[in-house]
Amino acid sequence: MQCKFIKPNNSQCGAKALKCKDYCFFHSQDRVVKKQRFIASSEGGKNNSKCETCVSEDMYFQLKSISEVLNLLEFTTNKLLLGEINRSKASCIGYLANITIGAIKDSTFEQRLGVIENVLQLSKQTPKRI
C-alpha cells in the first residue's frame, strides 16, 4: 500500500506505507516510528562526521606534477567505487586536485617565461658583431 501523505504540491508520497499502517517511515506520526526515525537520523549524522581513513598513515601523495595528481584521482575513484570513501570526501579531493593542477600549470608557465626572459636579457647584453 502507498503512503497516504499528501505533499505541499498536492501529490501523494510515492513510498510504500509501513506494514499495517497508512504512512511510510518518514511520514508516520506513530510515537515508536518517530523515535526510530530520530535514532536513524542521529546515527546518520554521526556517520557523516566520522573521520574516514582512506589512506594508510605511511601513504603520502606527492602532488608536484599532473601525473602525480592523476594518481591521486585514480586512487580516489577506486576507493569511491569500492565504497571505502564517501562522495563528499571524493568531491573535495577532486576539487582540490583541480586547484592543484591549475597551480602546477601556472608554475610551469612561470618557469618557462623566466627562461625566455633570461634569454632575452642575455641577447640584449651581448654586443652585435659587424
Distance bins in CASP14 RR format, pairs under 12 A and 6 or more apart:
PFRMAT RR
TARGET T0000
AUTHOR 0000-0000-0000
RMODE 2
METHOD distances of the structure
MODEL  1
1 12 0 0 0 0 0 1 0 0 0 0 0
1 13 0 0 0 0 0 1 0 0 0 0 0
1 14 0 0 0 0 0 1 0 0 0 0 0
1 15 0 0 0 0 0 1 0 0 0 0 0
1 16 1 0 0 1 0 0 0 0 0 0 0
1 17 1 0 1 0 0 0 0 0 0 0 0
1 18 0 0 0 0 1 0 0 0 0 0 0
1 19 0 0 0 0 1 0 0 0 0 0 0
1 20 0 0 0 0 1 0 0 0 0 0 0
1 21 0 0 0 0 1 0 0 0 0 0 0
1 22 1 0 0 1 0 0 0 0 0 0 0
1 23 0 0 0 0 1 0 0 0 0 0 0
1 24 0 0 0 0 1 0 0 0 0 0 0
2 11 0 0 0 0 0 1 0 0 0 0 0
2 12 1 0 0 1 0 0 0 0 0 0 0
2 13 1 0 0 1 0 0 0 0 0 0 0
2 14 1 0 1 0 0 0 0 0 0 0 0
2 15 1 0 0 1 0 0 0 0 0 0 0
2 16 1 0 0 1 0 0 0 0 0 0 0
2 17 1 0 0 1 0 0 0 0 0 0 0
2 18 0 0 0 0 0 1 0 0 0 0 0
2 21 0 0 0 0 0 1 0 0 0 0 0
2 22 0 0 0 0 1 0 0 0 0 0 0
2 23 0 0 0 0 1 0 0 0 0 0 0
2 24 0 0 0 0 1 0 0 0 0 0 0
2 27 0 0 0 0 0 1 0 0 0 0 0
3 11 0 0 0 0 0 1 0 0 0 0 0
3 12 1 0 0 1 0 0 0 0 0 0 0
3 13 1 1 0 0 0 0 0 0 0 0 0
3 14 1 0 0 1 0 0 0 0 0 0 0
3 15 1 0 1 0 0 0 0 0 0 0 0
3 16 1 0 0 1 0 0 0 0 0 0 0
3 17 1 0 1 0 0 0 0 0 0 0 0
3 18 0 0 0 0 1 0 0 0 0 0 0
3 21 0 0 0 0 1 0 0 0 0 0 0
3 22 1 0 0 1 0 0 0 0 0 0 0
3 23 1 0 1 0 0 0 0 0 0 0 0
3 24 1 1 0 0 0 0 0 0 0 0 0
3 25 0 0 0 0 1 0 0 0 0 0 0
3 26 0 0 0 0 1 0 0 0 0 0 0
3 27 1 0 1 0 0 0 0 0 0 0 0
3 28 0 0 0 0 1 0 0 0 0 0 0
3 29 0 0 0 0 0 1 0 0 0 0 0
4 12 1 0 0 1 0 0 0 0 0 0 0
4 13 1 0 0 1 0 0 0 0 0 0 0
4 14 0 0 0 0 0 1 0 0 0 0 0
4 15 0 0 0 0 0 1 0 0 0 0 0
4 16 0 0 0 0 0 1 0 0 0 0 0
4 17 1 0 0 1 0 0 0 0 0 0 0
4 18 0 0 0 0 0 1 0 0 0 0 0
4 21 0 0 0 0 1 0 0 0 0 0 0
4 22 1 0 1 0 0 0 0 0 0 0 0
4 23 1 0 0 1 0 0 0 0 0 0 0
4 24 0 0 0 0 1 0 0 0 0 0 0
4 27 0 0 0 0 1 0 0 0 0 0 0
4 28 0 0 0 0 0 1 0 0 0 0 0
4 29 0 0 0 0 0 1 0 0 0 0 0
5 11 0 0 0 0 1 0 0 0 0 0 0
5 12 1 0 0 1 0 0 0 0 0 0 0
5 13 1 0 1 0 0 0 0 0 0 0 0
5 14 0 0 0 0 1 0 0 0 0 0 0
5 15 0 0 0 0 1 0 0 0 0 0 0
5 16 0 0 0 0 0 1 0 0 0 0 0
5 17 0 0 0 0 1 0 0 0 0 0 0
5 18 0 0 0 0 0 1 0 0 0 0 0
5 21 0 0 0 0 0 1 0 0 0 0 0
5 22 0 0 0 0 1 0 0 0 0 0 0
5 23 1 0 1 0 0 0 0 0 0 0 0
5 24 1 0 0 1 0 0 0 0 0 0 0
5 25 0 0 0 0 0 1 0 0 0 0 0
5 26 0 0 0 0 1 0 0 0 0 0 0
5 27 1 1 0 0 0 0 0 0 0 0 0
5 28 0 0 0 0 1 0 0 0 0 0 0
5 29 0 0 0 0 1 0 0 0 0 0 0
6 12 1 0 1 0 0 0 0 0 0 0 0
6 13 1 0 0 1 0 0 0 0 0 0 0
6 14 0 0 0 0 0 1 0 0 0 0 0
6 22 0 0 0 0 0 1 0 0 0 0 0
6 23 0 0 0 0 0 1 0 0 0 0 0
6 27 0 0 0 0 1 0 0 0 0 0 0
7 13 1 0 0 1 0 0 0 0 0 0 0
7 14 0 0 0 0 1 0 0 0 0 0 0
7 15 0 0 0 0 0 1 0 0 0 0 0
7 26 0 0 0 0 0 1 0 0 0 0 0
7 27 0 0 0 0 1 0 0 0 0 0 0
12 22 0 0 0 0 0 1 0 0 0 0 0
12 23 0 0 0 0 0 1 0 0 0 0 0
12 24 0 0 0 0 0 1 0 0 0 0 0
12 27 0 0 0 0 0 1 0 0 0 0 0
13 22 0 0 0 0 0 1 0 0 0 0 0
13 23 1 0 0 1 0 0 0 0 0 0 0
13 24 1 0 0 1 0 0 0 0 0 0 0
13 25 0 0 0 0 0 1 0 0 0 0 0
13 26 1 0 0 1 0 0 0 0 0 0 0
13 27 1 0 1 0 0 0 0 0 0 0 0
13 28 0 0 0 0 0 1 0 0 0 0 0
14 23 0 0 0 0 0 1 0 0 0 0 0
14 24 1 0 0 1 0 0 0 0 0 0 0
14 26 0 0 0 0 0 1 0 0 0 0 0
14 27 0 0 0 0 0 1 0 0 0 0 0
15 21 0 0 0 0 0 1 0 0 0 0 0
15 22 0 0 0 0 0 1 0 0 0 0 0
15 23 0 0 0 0 1 0 0 0 0 0 0
15 24 1 1 0 0 0 0 0 0 0 0 0
15 25 1 0 0 1 0 0 0 0 0 0 0
15 26 1 0 0 1 0 0 0 0 0 0 0
15 27 1 0 0 1 0 0 0 0 0 0 0
15 28 0 0 0 0 0 1 0 0 0 0 0
16 22 0 0 0 0 0 1 0 0 0 0 0
16 23 0 0 0 0 0 1 0 0 0 0 0
16 24 1 0 0 1 0 0 0 0 0 0 0
16 25 0 0 0 0 1 0 0 0 0 0 0
16 26 0 0 0 0 0 1 0 0 0 0 0
16 27 0 0 0 0 0 1 0 0 0 0 0
16 28 0 0 0 0 0 1 0 0 0 0 0
17 23 1 0 1 0 0 0 0 0 0 0 0
17 24 1 0 1 0 0 0 0 0 0 0 0
17 25 0 0 0 0 1 0 0 0 0 0 0
17 26 0 0 0 0 0 1 0 0 0 0 0
17 27 0 0 0 0 1 0 0 0 0 0 0
17 28 0 0 0 0 1 0 0 0 0 0 0
17 30 0 0 0 0 0 1 0 0 0 0 0
17 33 0 0 0 0 0 1 0 0 0 0 0
18 24 1 0 0 1 0 0 0 0 0 0 0
18 25 1 0 0 1 0 0 0 0 0 0 0
18 26 0 0 0 0 0 1 0 0 0 0 0
18 27 0 0 0 0 1 0 0 0 0 0 0
18 28 1 0 0 1 0 0 0 0 0 0 0
18 29 0 0 0 0 0 1 0 0 0 0 0
18 30 0 0 0 0 1 0 0 0 0 0 0
18 32 0 0 0 0 0 1 0 0 0 0 0
18 33 1 0 0 1 0 0 0 0 0 0 0
18 36 0 0 0 0 0 1 0 0 0 0 0
18 37 0 0 0 0 0 1 0 0 0 0 0
19 25 0 0 0 0 0 1 0 0 0 0 0
19 28 0 0 0 0 0 1 0 0 0 0 0
19 30 0 0 0 0 0 1 0 0 0 0 0
19 33 0 0 0 0 0 1 0 0 0 0 0
20 28 0 0 0 0 0 1 0 0 0 0 0
20 30 0 0 0 0 0 1 0 0 0 0 0
20 33 0 0 0 0 0 1 0 0 0 0 0
21 27 0 0 0 0 1 0 0 0 0 0 0
21 28 1 0 0 1 0 0 0 0 0 0 0
21 29 0 0 0 0 1 0 0 0 0 0 0
21 30 1 0 0 1 0 0 0 0 0 0 0
21 32 0 0 0 0 0 1 0 0 0 0 0
21 33 1 0 0 1 0 0 0 0 0 0 0
22 28 0 0 0 0 1 0 0 0 0 0 0
22 29 0 0 0 0 1 0 0 0 0 0 0
22 30 0 0 0 0 1 0 0 0 0 0 0
22 33 0 0 0 0 0 1 0 0 0 0 0
23 29 1 0 0 1 0 0 0 0 0 0 0
23 30 0 0 0 0 1 0 0 0 0 0 0
23 33 0 0 0 0 1 0 0 0 0 0 0
23 34 0 0 0 0 0 1 0 0 0 0 0
23 37 0 0 0 0 0 1 0 0 0 0 0
24 30 0 0 0 0 0 1 0 0 0 0 0
24 33 0 0 0 0 1 0 0 0 0 0 0
24 37 0 0 0 0 0 1 0 0 0 0 0
25 32 0 0 0 0 0 1 0 0 0 0 0
25 33 1 0 0 1 0 0 0 0 0 0 0
25 34 0 0 0 0 0 1 0 0 0 0 0
25 35 0 0 0 0 0 1 0 0 0 0 0
25 36 1 0 0 1 0 0 0 0 0 0 0
25 37 1 0 0 1 0 0 0 0 0 0 0
25 38 0 0 0 0 0 1 0 0 0 0 0
25 39 0 0 0 0 0 1 0 0 0 0 0
25 40 0 0 0 0 1 0 0 0 0 0 0
25 41 0 0 0 0 0 1 0 0 0 0 0
26 33 0 0 0 0 1 0 0 0 0 0 0
26 34 0 0 0 0 0 1 0 0 0 0 0
26 36 0 0 0 0 0 1 0 0 0 0 0
26 37 1 0 0 1 0 0 0 0 0 0 0
26 38 0 0 0 0 0 1 0 0 0 0 0
26 40 0 0 0 0 1 0 0 0 0 0 0
26 41 0 0 0 0 0 1 0 0 0 0 0
27 33 0 0 0 0 1 0 0 0 0 0 0
27 34 0 0 0 0 0 1 0 0 0 0 0
27 37 0 0 0 0 1 0 0 0 0 0 0
28 34 1 0 0 1 0 0 0 0 0 0 0
28 35 0 0 0 0 0 1 0 0 0 0 0
28 36 0 0 0 0 1 0 0 0 0 0 0
28 37 1 0 0 1 0 0 0 0 0 0 0
29 35 0 0 0 0 0 1 0 0 0 0 0
29 37 0 0 0 0 0 1 0 0 0 0 0
30 36 0 0 0 0 1 0 0 0 0 0 0
30 37 0 0 0 0 1 0 0 0 0 0 0
31 37 0 0 0 0 0 1 0 0 0 0 0
31 38 0 0 0 0 0 1 0 0 0 0 0
32 38 0 0 0 0 0 1 0 0 0 0 0
32 39 0 0 0 0 0 1 0 0 0 0 0
33 39 0 0 0 0 0 1 0 0 0 0 0
33 40 0 0 0 0 0 1 0 0 0 0 0
34 40 0 0 0 0 0 1 0 0 0 0 0
34 41 0 0 0 0 0 1 0 0 0 0 0
35 41 0 0 0 0 0 1 0 0 0 0 0
35 42 0 0 0 0 0 1 0 0 0 0 0
36 42 0 0 0 0 0 1 0 0 0 0 0
36 43 0 0 0 0 0 1 0 0 0 0 0
37 43 0 0 0 0 0 1 0 0 0 0 0
37 44 0 0 0 0 0 1 0 0 0 0 0
38 44 0 0 0 0 0 1 0 0 0 0 0
38 45 0 0 0 0 0 1 0 0 0 0 0
39 45 0 0 0 0 0 1 0 0 0 0 0
39 46 0 0 0 0 0 1 0 0 0 0 0
40 46 0 0 0 0 0 1 0 0 0 0 0
40 47 0 0 0 0 0 1 0 0 0 0 0
41 47 0 0 0 0 0 1 0 0 0 0 0
41 48 0 0 0 0 0 1 0 0 0 0 0
42 48 0 0 0 0 0 1 0 0 0 0 0
42 49 0 0 0 0 0 1 0 0 0 0 0
43 49 0 0 0 0 0 1 0 0 0 0 0
43 50 0 0 0 0 0 1 0 0 0 0 0
44 50 0 0 0 0 1 0 0 0 0 0 0
44 86 0 0 0 0 0 1 0 0 0 0 0
45 86 0 0 0 0 0 1 0 0 0 0 0
47 86 0 0 0 0 1 0 0 0 0 0 0
47 88 0 0 0 0 0 1 0 0 0 0 0
48 86 1 0 0 1 0 0 0 0 0 0 0
48 87 0 0 0 0 0 1 0 0 0 0 0
48 88 1 0 0 1 0 0 0 0 0 0 0
48 89 0 0 0 0 0 1 0 0 0 0 0
49 86 0 0 0 0 0 1 0 0 0 0 0
49 88 0 0 0 0 0 1 0 0 0 0 0
50 85 0 0 0 0 0 1 0 0 0 0 0
50 86 0 0 0 0 1 0 0 0 0 0 0
50 88 0 0 0 0 0 1 0 0 0 0 0
50 89 0 0 0 0 0 1 0 0 0 0 0
51 85 0 0 0 0 0 1 0 0 0 0 0
51 86 0 0 0 0 0 1 0 0 0 0 0
51 89 0 0 0 0 1 0 0 0 0 0 0
52 76 0 0 0 0 0 1 0 0 0 0 0
52 79 0 0 0 0 1 0 0 0 0 0 0
52 80 0 0 0 0 0 1 0 0 0 0 0
52 83 0 0 0 0 1 0 0 0 0 0 0
52 84 1 0 0 1 0 0 0 0 0 0 0
52 85 1 0 0 1 0 0 0 0 0 0 0
52 86 1 0 0 1 0 0 0 0 0 0 0
52 87 0 0 0 0 0 1 0 0 0 0 0
52 88 0 0 0 0 1 0 0 0 0 0 0
52 89 1 0 0 1 0 0 0 0 0 0 0
52 90 0 0 0 0 0 1 0 0 0 0 0
52 92 0 0 0 0 0 1 0 0 0 0 0
52 93 0 0 0 0 0 1 0 0 0 0 0
53 59 0 0 0 0 0 1 0 0 0 0 0
53 79 0 0 0 0 0 1 0 0 0 0 0
53 84 0 0 0 0 1 0 0 0 0 0 0
53 85 0 0 0 0 1 0 0 0 0 0 0
53 89 0 0 0 0 0 1 0 0 0 0 0
54 61 0 0 0 0 0 1 0 0 0 0 0
54 72 0 0 0 0 0 1 0 0 0 0 0
54 75 0 0 0 0 1 0 0 0 0 0 0
54 76 1 0 0 1 0 0 0 0 0 0 0
54 77 0 0 0 0 0 1 0 0 0 0 0
54 78 0 0 0 0 0 1 0 0 0 0 0
54 79 1 0 1 0 0 0 0 0 0 0 0
54 80 0 0 0 0 1 0 0 0 0 0 0
54 82 0 0 0 0 1 0 0 0 0 0 0
54 83 0 0 0 0 1 0 0 0 0 0 0
54 84 1 0 0 1 0 0 0 0 0 0 0
54 85 1 0 1 0 0 0 0 0 0 0 0
54 86 0 0 0 0 1 0 0 0 0 0 0
54 89 1 0 0 1 0 0 0 0 0 0 0
54 90 0 0 0 0 1 0 0 0 0 0 0
54 92 0 0 0 0 0 1 0 0 0 0 0
54 93 0 0 0 0 1 0 0 0 0 0 0
55 61 1 0 0 1 0 0 0 0 0 0 0
55 71 0 0 0 0 0 1 0 0 0 0 0
55 72 0 0 0 0 1 0 0 0 0 0 0
55 75 1 0 0 1 0 0 0 0 0 0 0
55 76 0 0 0 0 1 0 0 0 0 0 0
55 78 0 0 0 0 0 1 0 0 0 0 0
55 79 0 0 0 0 1 0 0 0 0 0 0
55 84 0 0 0 0 0 1 0 0 0 0 0
55 85 0 0 0 0 1 0 0 0 0 0 0
55 89 0 0 0 0 0 1 0 0 0 0 0
55 93 0 0 0 0 0 1 0 0 0 0 0
56 75 0 0 0 0 0 1 0 0 0 0 0
56 84 0 0 0 0 0 1 0 0 0 0 0
59 71 0 0 0 0 0 1 0 0 0 0 0
59 72 0 0 0 0 0 1 0 0 0 0 0
59 75 0 0 0 0 1 0 0 0 0 0 0
59 79 0 0 0 0 0 1 0 0 0 0 0
60 68 0 0 0 0 0 1 0 0 0 0 0
60 71 0 0 0 0 0 1 0 0 0 0 0
60 72 0 0 0 0 0 1 0 0 0 0 0
60 75 0 0 0 0 0 1 0 0 0 0 0
61 67 0 0 0 0 0 1 0 0 0 0 0
61 68 1 0 0 1 0 0 0 0 0 0 0
61 69 0 0 0 0 1 0 0 0 0 0 0
61 70 0 0 0 0 0 1 0 0 0 0 0
61 71 1 0 0 1 0 0 0 0 0 0 0
61 72 1 0 1 0 0 0 0 0 0 0 0
61 73 0 0 0 0 1 0 0 0 0 0 0
61 74 0 0 0 0 0 1 0 0 0 0 0
61 75 1 0 0 1 0 0 0 0 0 0 0
61 76 0 0 0 0 1 0 0 0 0 0 0
61 93 0 0 0 0 1 0 0 0 0 0 0
61 96 0 0 0 0 0 1 0 0 0 0 0
61 97 0 0 0 0 1 0 0 0 0 0 0
61 100 0 0 0 0 0 1 0 0 0 0 0
62 68 1 0 1 0 0 0 0 0 0 0 0
62 69 0 0 0 0 1 0 0 0 0 0 0
62 71 0 0 0 0 1 0 0 0 0 0 0
62 72 0 0 0 0 1 0 0 0 0 0 0
62 100 0 0 0 0 0 1 0 0 0 0 0
62 104 0 0 0 0 0 1 0 0 0 0 0
63 69 1 0 1 0 0 0 0 0 0 0 0
63 70 0 0 0 0 0 1 0 0 0 0 0
63 71 0 0 0 0 1 0 0 0 0 0 0
63 72 1 0 0 1 0 0 0 0 0 0 0
63 73 0 0 0 0 0 1 0 0 0 0 0
63 75 0 0 0 0 0 1 0 0 0 0 0
63 93 0 0 0 0 0 1 0 0 0 0 0
63 94 0 0 0 0 0 1 0 0 0 0 0
63 96 0 0 0 0 1 0 0 0 0 0 0
63 97 1 0 0 1 0 0 0 0 0 0 0
63 98 0 0 0 0 0 1 0 0 0 0 0
63 99 0 0 0 0 0 1 0 0 0 0 0
63 100 1 0 1 0 0 0 0 0 0 0 0
63 101 0 0 0 0 1 0 0 0 0 0 0
63 102 0 0 0 0 0 1 0 0 0 0 0
63 103 0 0 0 0 1 0 0 0 0 0 0
63 104 0 0 0 0 1 0 0 0 0 0 0
63 107 0 0 0 0 0 1 0 0 0 0 0
64 71 0 0 0 0 0 1 0 0 0 0 0
64 72 0 0 0 0 0 1 0 0 0 0 0
64 100 0 0 0 0 1 0 0 0 0 0 0
64 101 0 0 0 0 0 1 0 0 0 0 0
64 103 0 0 0 0 0 1 0 0 0 0 0
64 104 1 0 0 1 0 0 0 0 0 0 0
64 107 0 0 0 0 1 0 0 0 0 0 0
64 108 0 0 0 0 0 1 0 0 0 0 0
65 71 0 0 0 0 1 0 0 0 0 0 0
65 72 0 0 0 0 0 1 0 0 0 0 0
65 100 0 0 0 0 0 1 0 0 0 0 0
65 101 0 0 0 0 1 0 0 0 0 0 0
65 103 0 0 0 0 0 1 0 0 0 0 0
65 104 1 0 0 1 0 0 0 0 0 0 0
65 105 0 0 0 0 0 1 0 0 0 0 0
65 107 0 0 0 0 0 1 0 0 0 0 0
65 108 0 0 0 0 1 0 0 0 0 0 0
66 72 0 0 0 0 0 1 0 0 0 0 0
66 73 0 0 0 0 0 1 0 0 0 0 0
66 97 0 0 0 0 1 0 0 0 0 0 0
66 98 0 0 0 0 0 1 0 0 0 0 0
66 100 0 0 0 0 1 0 0 0 0 0 0
66 101 1 0 1 0 0 0 0 0 0 0 0
66 102 0 0 0 0 1 0 0 0 0 0 0
66 103 0 0 0 0 0 1 0 0 0 0 0
66 104 1 0 1 0 0 0 0 0 0 0 0
66 105 1 0 0 1 0 0 0 0 0 0 0
66 107 0 0 0 0 0 1 0 0 0 0 0
66 108 0 0 0 0 1 0 0 0 0 0 0
67 73 0 0 0 0 0 1 0 0 0 0 0
67 74 0 0 0 0 0 1 0 0 0 0 0
67 101 0 0 0 0 0 1 0 0 0 0 0
67 104 0 0 0 0 0 1 0 0 0 0 0
68 74 0 0 0 0 0 1 0 0 0 0 0
68 75 0 0 0 0 0 1 0 0 0 0 0
68 97 0 0 0 0 0 1 0 0 0 0 0
68 100 0 0 0 0 1 0 0 0 0 0 0
68 101 0 0 0 0 0 1 0 0 0 0 0
68 104 0 0 0 0 1 0 0 0 0 0 0
69 75 0 0 0 0 0 1 0 0 0 0 0
69 76 0 0 0 0 0 1 0 0 0 0 0
69 93 0 0 0 0 0 1 0 0 0 0 0
69 94 0 0 0 0 1 0 0 0 0 0 0
69 96 0 0 0 0 1 0 0 0 0 0 0
69 97 1 0 1 0 0 0 0 0 0 0 0
69 98 0 0 0 0 1 0 0 0 0 0 0
69 99 0 0 0 0 1 0 0 0 0 0 0
69 100 1 0 1 0 0 0 0 0 0 0 0
69 101 1 0 1 0 0 0 0 0 0 0 0
69 102 0 0 0 0 1 0 0 0 0 0 0
69 103 0 0 0 0 1 0 0 0 0 0 0
69 104 1 0 0 1 0 0 0 0 0 0 0
69 105 0 0 0 0 0 1 0 0 0 0 0
70 76 0 0 0 0 0 1 0 0 0 0 0
70 77 0 0 0 0 0 1 0 0 0 0 0
70 94 0 0 0 0 0 1 0 0 0 0 0
70 97 0 0 0 0 1 0 0 0 0 0 0
70 98 0 0 0 0 0 1 0 0 0 0 0
70 100 0 0 0 0 0 1 0 0 0 0 0
70 101 0 0 0 0 1 0 0 0 0 0 0
70 104 0 0 0 0 0 1 0 0 0 0 0
71 77 0 0 0 0 0 1 0 0 0 0 0
71 78 0 0 0 0 0 1 0 0 0 0 0
71 93 0 0 0 0 0 1 0 0 0 0 0
71 97 0 0 0 0 0 1 0 0 0 0 0
71 100 0 0 0 0 0 1 0 0 0 0 0
72 78 0 0 0 0 0 1 0 0 0 0 0
72 79 0 0 0 0 0 1 0 0 0 0 0
72 85 0 0 0 0 0 1 0 0 0 0 0
72 90 0 0 0 0 0 1 0 0 0 0 0
72 93 1 0 0 1 0 0 0 0 0 0 0
72 94 0 0 0 0 1 0 0 0 0 0 0
72 96 0 0 0 0 1 0 0 0 0 0 0
72 97 1 0 0 1 0 0 0 0 0 0 0
72 98 0 0 0 0 0 1 0 0 0 0 0
72 100 0 0 0 0 1 0 0 0 0 0 0
72 101 0 0 0 0 0 1 0 0 0 0 0
73 79 0 0 0 0 0 1 0 0 0 0 0
73 80 0 0 0 0 0 1 0 0 0 0 0
73 90 0 0 0 0 1 0 0 0 0 0 0
73 91 0 0 0 0 0 1 0 0 0 0 0
73 93 1 0 0 1 0 0 0 0 0 0 0
73 94 1 0 0 1 0 0 0 0 0 0 0
73 95 0 0 0 0 0 1 0 0 0 0 0
73 96 0 0 0 0 0 1 0 0 0 0 0
73 97 1 0 1 0 0 0 0 0 0 0 0
73 98 0 0 0 0 1 0 0 0 0 0 0
73 100 0 0 0 0 0 1 0 0 0 0 0
73 101 0 0 0 0 1 0 0 0 0 0 0
74 80 0 0 0 0 0 1 0 0 0 0 0
74 81 0 0 0 0 0 1 0 0 0 0 0
74 90 0 0 0 0 0 1 0 0 0 0 0
74 93 0 0 0 0 0 1 0 0 0 0 0
74 94 0 0 0 0 0 1 0 0 0 0 0
74 97 0 0 0 0 0 1 0 0 0 0 0
75 81 0 0 0 0 0 1 0 0 0 0 0
75 82 0 0 0 0 0 1 0 0 0 0 0
75 84 0 0 0 0 0 1 0 0 0 0 0
75 85 0 0 0 0 1 0 0 0 0 0 0
75 90 0 0 0 0 0 1 0 0 0 0 0
75 93 0 0 0 0 1 0 0 0 0 0 0
75 94 0 0 0 0 0 1 0 0 0 0 0
75 97 0 0 0 0 0 1 0 0 0 0 0
76 82 0 0 0 0 0 1 0 0 0 0 0
76 83 0 0 0 0 0 1 0 0 0 0 0
76 84 0 0 0 0 1 0 0 0 0 0 0
76 85 1 0 0 1 0 0 0 0 0 0 0
76 86 0 0 0 0 0 1 0 0 0 0 0
76 87 0 0 0 0 0 1 0 0 0 0 0
76 89 0 0 0 0 1 0 0 0 0 0 0
76 90 1 0 1 0 0 0 0 0 0 0 0
76 91 0 0 0 0 1 0 0 0 0 0 0
76 92 0 0 0 0 1 0 0 0 0 0 0
76 93 1 0 1 0 0 0 0 0 0 0 0
76 94 1 0 0 1 0 0 0 0 0 0 0
76 95 0 0 0 0 0 1 0 0 0 0 0
76 96 0 0 0 0 0 1 0 0 0 0 0
76 97 1 0 0 1 0 0 0 0 0 0 0
77 83 0 0 0 0 0 1 0 0 0 0 0
77 84 0 0 0 0 0 1 0 0 0 0 0
77 85 0 0 0 0 1 0 0 0 0 0 0
77 87 0 0 0 0 0 1 0 0 0 0 0
77 90 1 0 0 1 0 0 0 0 0 0 0
77 91 0 0 0 0 0 1 0 0 0 0 0
77 93 0 0 0 0 1 0 0 0 0 0 0
77 94 0 0 0 0 1 0 0 0 0 0 0
77 97 0 0 0 0 0 1 0 0 0 0 0
78 84 0 0 0 0 1 0 0 0 0 0 0
78 85 0 0 0 0 1 0 0 0 0 0 0
78 90 0 0 0 0 0 1 0 0 0 0 0
79 85 1 0 1 0 0 0 0 0 0 0 0
79 86 0 0 0 0 1 0 0 0 0 0 0
79 87 0 0 0 0 0 1 0 0 0 0 0
79 89 0 0 0 0 1 0 0 0 0 0 0
79 90 1 0 0 1 0 0 0 0 0 0 0
79 93 0 0 0 0 1 0 0 0 0 0 0
80 86 0 0 0 0 1 0 0 0 0 0 0
80 87 1 0 0 1 0 0 0 0 0 0 0
80 88 0 0 0 0 0 1 0 0 0 0 0
80 89 0 0 0 0 1 0 0 0 0 0 0
80 90 1 0 1 0 0 0 0 0 0 0 0
80 91 0 0 0 0 1 0 0 0 0 0 0
80 92 0 0 0 0 0 1 0 0 0 0 0
80 93 0 0 0 0 1 0 0 0 0 0 0
80 94 0 0 0 0 0 1 0 0 0 0 0
81 87 0 0 0 0 0 1 0 0 0 0 0
81 90 0 0 0 0 1 0 0 0 0 0 0
82 90 0 0 0 0 0 1 0 0 0 0 0
83 89 0 0 0 0 0 1 0 0 0 0 0
83 90 0 0 0 0 1 0 0 0 0 0 0
84 90 0 0 0 0 0 1 0 0 0 0 0
85 91 0 0 0 0 0 1 0 0 0 0 0
85 92 0 0 0 0 0 1 0 0 0 0 0
85 93 0 0 0 0 1 0 0 0 0 0 0
85 94 0 0 0 0 0 1 0 0 0 0 0
86 92 0 0 0 0 1 0 0 0 0 0 0
86 93 0 0 0 0 0 1 0 0 0 0 0
87 93 0 0 0 0 0 1 0 0 0 0 0
87 94 0 0 0 0 0 1 0 0 0 0 0
88 94 0 0 0 0 0 1 0 0 0 0 0
88 95 0 0 0 0 0 1 0 0 0 0 0
89 95 0 0 0 0 0 1 0 0 0 0 0
89 96 0 0 0 0 0 1 0 0 0 0 0
90 96 0 0 0 0 0 1 0 0 0 0 0
90 97 0 0 0 0 0 1 0 0 0 0 0
91 97 0 0 0 0 0 1 0 0 0 0 0
91 98 0 0 0 0 0 1 0 0 0 0 0
92 98 0 0 0 0 0 1 0 0 0 0 0
92 99 0 0 0 0 0 1 0 0 0 0 0
93 99 0 0 0 0 0 1 0 0 0 0 0
93 100 0 0 0 0 0 1 0 0 0 0 0
94 100 0 0 0 0 1 0 0 0 0 0 0
94 101 0 0 0 0 1 0 0 0 0 0 0
95 101 0 0 0 0 0 1 0 0 0 0 0
95 102 0 0 0 0 0 1 0 0 0 0 0
96 102 0 0 0 0 0 1 0 0 0 0 0
96 103 0 0 0 0 0 1 0 0 0 0 0
97 103 0 0 0 0 0 1 0 0 0 0 0
97 104 0 0 0 0 0 1 0 0 0 0 0
98 104 0 0 0 0 0 1 0 0 0 0 0
98 105 0 0 0 0 0 1 0 0 0 0 0
99 105 0 0 0 0 0 1 0 0 0 0 0
99 106 0 0 0 0 0 1 0 0 0 0 0
100 106 0 0 0 0 0 1 0 0 0 0 0
100 107 0 0 0 0 0 1 0 0 0 0 0
101 107 0 0 0 0 0 1 0 0 0 0 0
101 108 0 0 0 0 0 1 0 0 0 0 0
102 108 0 0 0 0 1 0 0 0 0 0 0
102 109 0 0 0 0 1 0 0 0 0 0 0
102 110 0 0 0 0 0 1 0 0 0 0 0
103 109 0 0 0 0 0 1 0 0 0 0 0
103 110 0 0 0 0 0 1 0 0 0 0 0
104 110 0 0 0 0 0 1 0 0 0 0 0
104 111 0 0 0 0 0 1 0 0 0 0 0
105 111 0 0 0 0 0 1 0 0 0 0 0
105 112 0 0 0 0 0 1 0 0 0 0 0
106 112 0 0 0 0 0 1 0 0 0 0 0
106 113 0 0 0 0 0 1 0 0 0 0 0
107 113 0 0 0 0 0 1 0 0 0 0 0
107 114 0 0 0 0 0 1 0 0 0 0 0
108 114 0 0 0 0 0 1 0 0 0 0 0
108 115 0 0 0 0 0 1 0 0 0 0 0
109 115 0 0 0 0 0 1 0 0 0 0 0
109 116 0 0 0 0 0 1 0 0 0 0 0
110 116 0 0 0 0 0 1 0 0 0 0 0
110 117 0 0 0 0 0 1 0 0 0 0 0
111 117 0 0 0 0 0 1 0 0 0 0 0
111 118 0 0 0 0 0 1 0 0 0 0 0
112 118 0 0 0 0 0 1 0 0 0 0 0
112 119 0 0 0 0 0 1 0 0 0 0 0
113 119 0 0 0 0 0 1 0 0 0 0 0
113 120 0 0 0 0 0 1 0 0 0 0 0
114 120 0 0 0 0 1 0 0 0 0 0 0
114 121 0 0 0 0 1 0 0 0 0 0 0
114 122 0 0 0 0 0 1 0 0 0 0 0
115 121 0 0 0 0 0 1 0 0 0 0 0
115 122 0 0 0 0 0 1 0 0 0 0 0
116 122 0 0 0 0 0 1 0 0 0 0 0
116 123 0 0 0 0 0 1 0 0 0 0 0
117 123 0 0 0 0 0 1 0 0 0 0 0
117 124 0 0 0 0 0 1 0 0 0 0 0
118 124 0 0 0 0 0 1 0 0 0 0 0
118 125 0 0 0 0 0 1 0 0 0 0 0
119 125 0 0 0 0 0 1 0 0 0 0 0
119 126 0 0 0 0 0 1 0 0 0 0 0
120 126 0 0 0 0 0 1 0 0 0 0 0
END
